[in-house]
Amino acid sequence: MDWLDDVNFDERGLVPAIAQDAATGRVLMVAWMSREALASTVERGEAVYFSRSRGRLWKKGEESGHVQRVKAVRLDCDGDVILLAVEQAGGIACHTGRERCFFRRLAEGRWIDDEPVLKAPDAIYGARSGKPVP
Amino acid sequence: MDWLDDVNFDERGLVPAIAQDAATGRVLMVAWMSREALASTVERGEAVYFSRSRGRLWKKGEESGHVQRVKAVRLDCDGDVILLAVEQAGGIACHTGRERCFFRRLAEGRWIDDEPVLKAPDAIYGARSGKPVP
């Protein structure tokens, strides 16, 4: 898989990957990919990231069902950032139950939450202890 | 500036910042910001990044003139990625002379350059040695 050799993974073996809604252009989230995560993403056609906190591959939606179907994969000029065009299952990318993770906007010196919670996290992940798996 | 305390800079003191075209929604580029870079971006209303290779603040367009006027600043749920909505001066964000850095798309196992060079780098930066300052 020669195309993987053009990706410049950092000293941890990771690159940031941006998930952008293929239809609306909204930037949904950013997560990290290892070489294996990127290869798996392309093979499956669904986003697979590397969870730094858990130290393992993390298939987006594995718990929430909020899978990201990948329509296009792009690489930047330095080869160290991936841009995915995705179809977001459920219309929810963020573990807070919002459409996307970028729901805070800076306004007059403070961060304002200006995007709604579409589904309560408990309804997505069940009411249980531990951090939800986005 | 309390709002800066909500940003989770990494062990190097940096966060990735995505520049998205405010009008078209196109993702133009990703660069890094230090606390000082982010503060300066908000104060000026124009994107200032931290150049890891040069180890200093880097005002986008300082050499090329391709300044980014910042229309909105967003923060993600983990507080470790910035999303800027920008007006891109000259319509060129990439040091290669393209609209954006994500000009390579994966197609059938290889990266295809599918976006045009709008202006030759020599015409942007002058014909000189050294790496152009995006």
Chai-1 contact restraints between the chains, C-beta under 6 A:
chainA,res_idxA,chainB,res_idxB,connection_type,confidence,min_distance_angstrom,max_distance_angstrom,comment,restraint_id
A,W3,B,G109,contact,1.0,0.0,6.0,A-B,restraint_1
A,W3,B,R110,contact,1.0,0.0,6.0,A-B,restraint_2
A,W3,B,W111,contact,1.0,0.0,6.0,A-B,restraint_3
A,D6,B,W111,contact,1.0,0.0,6.0,A-B,restraint_4
A,P16,B,P16,contact,1.0,0.0,6.0,A-B,restraint_5
A,Q20,B,V27,contact,1.0,0.0,6.0,A-B,restraint_6
A,G25,B,G25,contact,1.0,0.0,6.0,A-B,restraint_7
A,V27,B,Q20,contact,1.0,0.0,6.0,A-B,restraint_8
A,V27,B,L83,contact,1.0,0.0,6.0,A-B,restraint_9
A,V30,B,V81,contact,1.0,0.0,6.0,A-B,restraint_10
A,A72,B,R105,contact,1.0,0.0,6.0,A-B,restraint_11
A,V73,B,L106,contact,1.0,0.0,6.0,A-B,restraint_12
A,R74,B,F102,contact,1.0,0.0,6.0,A-B,restraint_13
A,R74,B,R105,contact,1.0,0.0,6.0,A-B,restraint_14
A,L75,B,R104,contact,1.0,0.0,6.0,A-B,restraint_15
A,L75,B,W111,contact,1.0,0.0,6.0,A-B,restraint_16
A,D76,B,C101,contact,1.0,0.0,6.0,A-B,restraint_17
A,D76,B,F102,contact,1.0,0.0,6.0,A-B,restraint_18
A,C77,B,C94,contact,1.0,0.0,6.0,A-B,restraint_19
A,C77,B,T96,contact,1.0,0.0,6.0,A-B,restraint_20
A,C77,B,C101,contact,1.0,0.0,6.0,A-B,restraint_21
A,V81,B,V30,contact,1.0,0.0,6.0,A-B,restraint_22
A,L83,B,V27,contact,1.0,0.0,6.0,A-B,restraint_23
A,L83,B,F102,contact,1.0,0.0,6.0,A-B,restraint_24
A,C94,B,C77,contact,1.0,0.0,6.0,A-B,restraint_25
A,T96,B,C77,contact,1.0,0.0,6.0,A-B,restraint_26
A,C101,B,D76,contact,1.0,0.0,6.0,A-B,restraint_27
A,C101,B,C77,contact,1.0,0.0,6.0,A-B,restraint_28
A,F102,B,R74,contact,1.0,0.0,6.0,A-B,restraint_29
A,F102,B,D76,contact,1.0,0.0,6.0,A-B,restraint_30
A,F102,B,L83,contact,1.0,0.0,6.0,A-B,restraint_31
A,R104,B,L75,contact,1.0,0.0,6.0,A-B,restraint_32
A,R105,B,A72,contact,1.0,0.0,6.0,A-B,restraint_33
A,R105,B,R74,contact,1.0,0.0,6.0,A-B,restraint_34
A,L106,B,V73,contact,1.0,0.0,6.0,A-B,restraint_35
A,G109,B,W3,contact,1.0,0.0,6.0,A-B,restraint_36
A,R110,B,W3,contact,1.0,0.0,6.0,A-B,restraint_37
A,W111,B,W3,contact,1.0,0.0,6.0,A-B,restraint_38
A,W111,B,D6,contact,1.0,0.0,6.0,A-B,restraint_39
A,W111,B,L75,contact,1.0,0.0,6.0,A-B,restraint_40
